[in-house]
Amino acid sequence: MNDGLPLDISTWDESCMKRFIRDNSALFYAFASRYVNNPDLVDDFLQEAYVKLWTHRKTIGKVSSVQNYFYSILRNTIIDKWTYFTAGENERSLDDYMEVSSNESFVQHIIEAESSHLIAAAIHKLSPQSRRIILMSMDGKTMPEIADALHISINTVKTLKYRAIKQLASSLSKEDFLPLLLLLYSSMC
């Protein structure tokens, strides 16, 4: 994730911040999307949370986990805006927001974002052909549709998909692999 970045945020320079954003942006986007339905708002919240981290870095100092600290900044940024809008101070629609609730759902959202990140990284490690087959399967394409699109036989699709699933199973924990398997299975139905 951000190996090598100091846990003492007060020592960060611009290169540290850029690296932190580059290495974690997809993860934080997935997390914020659990609270906000509007992609433009997600981007706005991310930007605002990054600015808060950067501008307050000197007073934050050392943390045990930069990612976990940032999850809190991001969630609090979203809650602050949600509270402002629910107070009737603004015309913005609350339809853009999902339920901003308990700490239990906060932890669950972190786990889901981390799991999605690990699954995406594992899929990225597949061969290009296998990756395309898995992604097309996740998009709901049938084996004949995949075979036609890739100009290969259905048996080749079956073989490559089987090998890809086997590779994913060995590279992911059971907790991360099961949701992927369910997604692949549900797209076949």
C-alpha positions as CSV (number, residue, x, y, z in Angstrom):
1,M,0.0,0.0,0.0
2,N,2.3,2.7,1.1
3,D,5.4,0.8,2.2
4,G,8.2,3.1,3.1
5,L,6.1,6.1,3.9
6,P,6.8,7.5,7.4
7,L,4.1,7.0,10.0
8,D,5.0,10.5,11.3
9,I,2.9,12.5,8.8
10,S,4.5,15.7,10.1
11,T,7.7,14.7,8.2
12,W,5.9,14.2,4.9
13,D,6.9,16.3,1.8
14,E,5.0,16.6,-1.5
15,S,6.5,13.4,-2.8
16,C,5.2,11.4,0.2
17,M,1.7,12.9,-0.3
18,K,1.7,12.2,-4.0
19,R,2.8,8.6,-3.4
20,F,0.2,8.1,-0.7
21,I,-2.6,9.3,-3.1
22,R,-1.3,7.3,-6.0
23,D,-1.0,4.1,-4.0
24,N,-4.3,4.4,-2.3
25,S,-6.7,6.5,-4.4
26,A,-8.7,3.5,-5.8
27,L,-9.1,2.1,-2.3
28,F,-10.3,5.4,-0.8
29,Y,-12.6,5.9,-3.8
30,A,-14.3,2.5,-3.2
31,F,-14.6,3.4,0.5
32,A,-16.2,6.8,-0.1
33,S,-18.6,5.2,-2.6
34,R,-20.1,3.3,0.2
35,Y,-21.4,6.6,1.6
36,V,-22.0,8.7,-1.5
37,N,-23.9,7.8,-4.6
38,N,-22.6,10.6,-6.8
39,P,-19.1,10.0,-8.4
40,D,-18.4,13.8,-8.6
41,L,-19.1,14.2,-4.9
42,V,-16.9,11.3,-4.1
43,D,-14.1,13.0,-6.0
44,D,-14.8,16.3,-4.1
45,F,-14.8,14.5,-0.7
46,L,-11.5,12.8,-1.6
47,Q,-9.9,16.0,-2.6
48,E,-11.2,17.8,0.5
49,A,-9.9,15.0,2.8
50,Y,-6.5,15.0,1.0
51,V,-6.3,18.7,1.6
52,K,-7.1,18.2,5.3
53,L,-4.4,15.6,5.7
54,W,-1.9,17.8,3.9
55,T,-2.7,21.1,5.7
56,H,-2.9,19.5,9.2
57,R,0.0,17.1,8.7
58,K,2.3,19.0,11.1
59,T,-0.2,18.8,14.0
60,I,-1.2,15.2,13.2
61,G,2.3,13.8,13.8
62,K,2.8,10.0,14.1
63,V,-0.1,7.6,13.6
64,S,-0.2,3.8,13.8
65,S,-1.7,3.5,10.3
66,V,-1.9,6.3,7.8
67,Q,-4.6,4.5,5.8
68,N,-6.8,4.0,8.9
69,Y,-6.3,7.6,9.9
70,F,-7.2,8.8,6.4
71,Y,-10.4,6.6,6.4
72,S,-11.4,8.6,9.5
73,I,-10.7,11.9,7.9
74,L,-12.7,10.9,4.8
75,R,-15.6,9.6,6.7
76,N,-15.8,12.7,9.0
77,T,-15.6,14.9,5.9
78,I,-18.6,13.1,4.4
79,I,-20.5,13.1,7.8
80,D,-19.9,16.9,8.2
81,K,-21.4,17.6,4.8
82,W,-24.3,15.1,5.3
83,T,-25.1,16.8,8.7
84,Y,-25.0,20.2,7.0
85,F,-27.4,19.1,4.3
86,T,-29.8,17.3,6.7
87,A,-30.0,20.5,8.8
88,G,-31.7,22.1,5.8
89,E,-29.0,24.7,5.3
90,N,-28.5,23.7,1.7
91,E,-30.6,22.8,-1.4
92,R,-28.4,19.8,-2.3
93,S,-30.3,16.5,-2.6
94,L,-29.8,14.0,0.2
95,D,-30.3,11.4,-2.5
96,D,-26.5,11.7,-3.2
97,Y,-25.8,10.2,0.3
98,M,-26.3,6.8,1.7
99,E,-26.9,6.1,5.3
100,V,-24.0,7.5,7.4
101,S,-24.3,5.3,10.4
102,S,-22.5,3.3,13.0
103,N,-18.9,2.6,13.6
104,E,-19.7,-1.0,12.8
105,S,-20.6,-0.1,9.2
106,F,-17.5,2.1,9.1
107,V,-15.3,-0.9,9.8
108,Q,-17.3,-3.0,7.4
109,H,-16.8,-0.4,4.6
110,I,-13.1,-0.4,5.3
111,I,-13.0,-4.2,5.0
112,E,-15.0,-4.1,1.8
113,A,-12.7,-1.5,0.2
114,E,-9.6,-3.4,1.2
115,S,-11.1,-6.6,-0.1
116,S,-12.0,-5.0,-3.4
117,H,-8.5,-3.6,-3.7
118,L,-6.9,-7.1,-3.1
119,I,-9.3,-8.7,-5.6
120,A,-8.5,-6.1,-8.3
121,A,-4.7,-6.6,-7.7
122,A,-5.0,-10.4,-8.0
123,I,-7.0,-10.1,-11.2
124,H,-4.4,-7.7,-12.5
125,K,-1.7,-10.3,-12.0
126,L,-3.5,-12.8,-14.3
127,S,-2.3,-13.2,-17.9
128,P,-4.0,-10.6,-20.2
129,Q,-6.2,-13.2,-21.9
130,S,-7.3,-14.7,-18.5
131,R,-7.9,-11.2,-17.1
132,R,-10.2,-10.3,-20.0
133,I,-12.1,-13.6,-19.6
134,I,-12.6,-13.0,-15.8
135,L,-13.6,-9.3,-16.4
136,M,-16.0,-10.2,-19.1
137,S,-17.5,-12.9,-16.9
138,M,-17.9,-10.4,-14.1
139,D,-19.7,-8.2,-16.7
140,G,-22.2,-10.9,-17.2
141,K,-21.0,-12.2,-20.6
142,T,-21.7,-15.9,-21.3
143,M,-18.9,-18.2,-22.4
144,P,-20.1,-18.2,-26.0
145,E,-20.1,-14.4,-26.0
146,I,-16.6,-14.3,-24.6
147,A,-15.4,-16.9,-27.1
148,D,-16.9,-14.8,-30.0
149,A,-15.5,-11.5,-28.7
150,L,-12.0,-13.0,-28.2
151,H,-12.1,-15.2,-31.3
152,I,-11.3,-18.3,-29.4
153,S,-13.2,-21.6,-28.8
154,I,-15.6,-22.1,-25.9
155,N,-13.3,-24.9,-24.6
156,T,-10.4,-22.4,-24.5
157,V,-12.6,-20.0,-22.6
158,K,-13.6,-22.7,-20.1
159,T,-9.9,-23.8,-19.7
160,L,-8.6,-20.3,-19.2
161,K,-11.4,-19.3,-16.9
162,Y,-10.9,-22.5,-14.8
163,R,-7.1,-21.8,-14.5
164,A,-7.7,-18.1,-13.7
165,I,-10.2,-19.0,-10.9
166,K,-7.7,-21.6,-9.5
167,Q,-4.9,-18.9,-9.6
168,L,-7.2,-16.4,-7.9
169,A,-8.2,-18.9,-5.2
170,S,-4.5,-19.5,-4.4
171,S,-3.6,-15.9,-4.3
172,L,-6.6,-14.6,-2.3
173,S,-7.7,-15.4,1.2
174,K,-11.0,-17.3,1.6
175,E,-12.7,-14.1,2.8
176,D,-11.6,-12.3,-0.3
177,F,-12.1,-15.1,-2.8
178,L,-15.6,-16.1,-1.8
179,P,-17.2,-12.7,-2.8
180,L,-15.4,-12.9,-6.2
181,L,-16.6,-16.4,-6.7
182,L,-20.1,-15.4,-5.9
183,L,-19.9,-12.5,-8.3
184,L,-18.6,-14.8,-11.1
185,Y,-21.3,-17.4,-10.4
186,S,-24.1,-14.8,-10.2
187,S,-23.0,-13.4,-13.6
188,M,-23.4,-16.9,-15.1
189,C,-27.1,-17.2,-14.0
